[in-house]
Amino acid sequence: MEEVIIIPMVVIGLPWLILHYVTKWKTAATITTDDEALLEDLYSLAKRLDERMDTVERLVASDNADFKPARIQHDKEVDNVPLRELEELIAEKRGERA
């Protein structure tokens, strides 16, 4: 009697379950070109704001010798590595579109 239940479950149920989740995975939301453009715009805005903060910190530091910036300085190599990696990814993506 158990074979009557187990065999259909293995033959029908398991492939159905696998195909169901494969279909769900394929129809899952992906990033669109509009989303990519928005992310690039936000990245460039964040980069400009970061440069402005660096400028403000330099100006304040030049006026006040006791001022120690809390942020990592823009000219430190460790701070620039993630930015360079992101810029390389953006350049590669733009190269793919061209």
C-alpha positions in Angstrom: 0.0 0.0 0.0 2.9 2.4 0.7 4.3 1.9 -2.7 1.1 3.2 -4.2 1.7 6.5 -2.4 5.5 6.8 -2.7 5.8 6.0 -6.4 3.5 8.8 -7.6 5.1 11.2 -5.2 8.5 10.5 -6.6 7.4 10.3 -10.3 5.0 13.2 -10.3 5.5 15.2 -7.1 9.2 15.7 -7.2 9.6 16.8 -10.8 6.6 19.1 -10.3 8.2 20.7 -7.2 11.5 21.2 -9.0 9.9 22.7 -12.1 7.7 24.9 -10.0 10.7 26.5 -8.3 12.7 26.7 -11.5 9.9 28.7 -13.0 9.6 30.9 -9.9 13.4 31.5 -10.1 13.3 32.5 -13.8 10.4 34.9 -13.3 12.0 36.5 -10.2 12.5 40.3 -10.4 15.7 41.4 -11.9 17.3 44.8 -12.2 16.2 46.7 -15.2 18.1 49.2 -17.3 16.2 52.0 -15.7 17.3 50.7 -12.3 20.9 50.5 -13.5 20.8 54.1 -14.7 19.3 55.2 -11.4 22.1 53.4 -9.5 24.7 55.0 -11.7 23.2 58.4 -11.1 23.1 57.8 -7.3 26.7 56.6 -7.4 27.8 59.8 -9.2 25.8 61.9 -6.7 27.4 60.1 -3.7 30.8 60.6 -5.2 30.3 64.3 -5.7 29.0 64.7 -2.2 32.0 62.8 -0.9 34.3 65.1 -2.8 32.5 68.1 -1.3 32.9 66.7 2.2 36.6 66.3 1.6 36.8 69.9 0.5 34.9 71.2 3.5 37.1 69.1 5.8 40.2 70.5 4.2 38.9 74.1 4.5 38.0 73.6 8.2 41.4 72.0 8.9 43.2 74.8 7.2 41.4 77.4 9.4 41.6 75.3 12.6 44.7 73.4 13.5 42.9 71.3 16.2 40.4 69.9 13.7 40.8 66.2 13.1 38.4 64.9 10.4 36.3 61.9 11.6 36.0 60.6 8.1 38.6 58.7 6.2 40.5 61.1 3.9 40.0 60.8 0.2 43.7 60.5 -0.5 44.2 57.3 1.5 44.6 54.2 -0.6 42.4 52.0 1.5 39.5 54.3 1.1 39.8 54.4 -2.7 40.0 50.6 -3.5 36.2 49.9 -3.3 35.5 53.0 -5.4 38.0 51.9 -8.1 36.4 48.4 -8.2 33.0 49.9 -8.6 34.2 52.3 -11.3 35.8 49.4 -13.2 32.5 47.5 -13.0 30.6 50.5 -14.3 33.1 50.9 -17.2 32.8 47.2 -18.1 29.0 47.5 -18.1 29.2 50.6 -20.4 31.6 48.7 -22.6 29.1 45.9 -23.0 26.4 48.3 -24.1 28.5 50.0 -26.7 
